[in-house]
Each structure stands twice: as structure tokens, then as C-alpha cells.
Amino acid sequence: MIPHGHRQGMTGPVAYWEVDDIEKSLTSLLTAGAEALQEVRDVGGGKLIVSVKDADGNIMGLMQSP
């Protein structure tokens, strides 16, 4: 969960899936029709996150731990 996510346009909770390779997973989602809502970013301590919207309008997130 992102603190103050409402400031970034999030209207509710966003589920984040832990992945081993965030760039590869993001590319797979984009190829399947998802739209990136933000760039991959470090939220502290090397943890990376990114949010996407799928073709049905659902928002989901990916995270990669250091």
C-alpha cells in the first residue's frame, strides 16, 4: 500500500504482487494490453514498485524486494 495514494489518483486499495524481475513482469503486462500508470520507482531501501491498469480498467501493482 502506498501512503497518501489518493494524492496520486488512487481511489482505493491496490494489490501488489511480489515479482523477481519487475521490468520483465511489467513488459509482459504491457504486451498483454495493460497501461503503465507510473514509472518503476524505488520507494526506499531498494524496494521497487510500479502500478498498471489492465485492459478491463483494474489497477494492480508489482513490487520487487532488494
TASULDA-V114546 format. One record per residue. N is the residue number from 1. RES is the residue in one small letter. SS is DSSP state (alpha for helix, beta for strand, coil for the rest). PHI is phi in radians with two decimals (none if undefined). OMEGA is omega in radians with two decimals (* if undefined). Layout:
# TASULDA-V114546
n=N res=RES ss=SS phi=PHI omega=OMEGA
n=N res=RES ss=SS phi=PHI omega=OMEGA
This chain:
# TASULDA-V114546
n=1 res=m ss=coil phi=none omega=-3.13
n=2 res=i ss=coil phi=-1.76 omega=3.07
n=3 res=p ss=coil phi=-1.03 omega=3.13
n=4 res=h ss=coil phi=1.08 omega=3.13
n=5 res=g ss=alpha phi=-1.04 omega=3.12
n=6 res=h ss=alpha phi=-1.07 omega=3.09
n=7 res=r ss=alpha phi=-1.22 omega=3.13
n=8 res=q ss=alpha phi=-1.81 omega=3.09
n=9 res=g ss=coil phi=1.56 omega=3.13
n=10 res=m ss=coil phi=-1.39 omega=-3.08
n=11 res=t ss=coil phi=-1.81 omega=3.14
n=12 res=g ss=coil phi=-2.94 omega=-3.14
n=13 res=p ss=coil phi=-1.09 omega=3.08
n=14 res=v ss=coil phi=-2.11 omega=3.10
n=15 res=a ss=coil phi=-1.39 omega=3.10
n=16 res=y ss=beta phi=-2.02 omega=3.09
n=17 res=w ss=beta phi=-1.77 omega=3.08
n=18 res=e ss=beta phi=-1.32 omega=3.13
n=19 res=v ss=coil phi=-2.22 omega=3.12
n=20 res=d ss=coil phi=-1.42 omega=-3.09
n=21 res=d ss=coil phi=-2.37 omega=-3.03
n=22 res=i ss=alpha phi=-1.13 omega=-3.14
n=23 res=e ss=alpha phi=-1.15 omega=3.13
n=24 res=k ss=alpha phi=-1.14 omega=3.13
n=25 res=s ss=alpha phi=-1.15 omega=3.10
n=26 res=l ss=alpha phi=-1.10 omega=3.12
n=27 res=t ss=alpha phi=-1.04 omega=3.12
n=28 res=s ss=alpha phi=-1.08 omega=3.13
n=29 res=l ss=alpha phi=-1.17 omega=3.13
n=30 res=l ss=alpha phi=-1.12 omega=3.10
n=31 res=t ss=alpha phi=-1.11 omega=-3.13
n=32 res=a ss=coil phi=-1.45 omega=3.06
n=33 res=g ss=coil phi=1.91 omega=3.11
n=34 res=a ss=coil phi=-1.31 omega=3.12
n=35 res=e ss=beta phi=-2.11 omega=3.11
n=36 res=a ss=beta phi=-1.21 omega=3.11
n=37 res=l ss=coil phi=-1.70 omega=3.13
n=38 res=q ss=coil phi=-2.80 omega=3.03
n=39 res=e ss=coil phi=-1.39 omega=2.99
n=40 res=v ss=coil phi=-1.06 omega=-3.13
n=41 res=r ss=beta phi=-2.49 omega=3.11
n=42 res=d ss=beta phi=-1.53 omega=-3.13
n=43 res=v ss=coil phi=-1.80 omega=3.08
n=44 res=g ss=coil phi=2.16 omega=3.08
n=45 res=g ss=coil phi=1.15 omega=3.14
n=46 res=g ss=coil phi=1.54 omega=3.10
n=47 res=k ss=coil phi=-1.34 omega=-3.13
n=48 res=l ss=beta phi=-1.84 omega=3.06
n=49 res=i ss=beta phi=-2.40 omega=3.01
n=50 res=v ss=beta phi=-2.73 omega=3.09
n=51 res=s ss=beta phi=-2.04 omega=3.10
n=52 res=v ss=beta phi=-2.37 omega=3.02
n=53 res=k ss=beta phi=-2.03 omega=-3.12
n=54 res=d ss=coil phi=-1.39 omega=-3.07
n=55 res=a ss=coil phi=-1.07 omega=3.12
n=56 res=d ss=coil phi=-1.63 omega=3.11
n=57 res=g ss=coil phi=1.60 omega=3.11
n=58 res=n ss=coil phi=-1.39 omega=3.12
n=59 res=i ss=beta phi=-1.72 omega=3.11
n=60 res=m ss=beta phi=-2.47 omega=-3.13
n=61 res=g ss=beta phi=-2.25 omega=3.03
n=62 res=l ss=beta phi=-2.10 omega=3.04
n=63 res=m ss=beta phi=-2.45 omega=3.12
n=64 res=q ss=beta phi=-2.28 omega=3.11
n=65 res=s ss=coil phi=-1.44 omega=3.14
n=66 res=p ss=coil phi=-1.17 omega=*
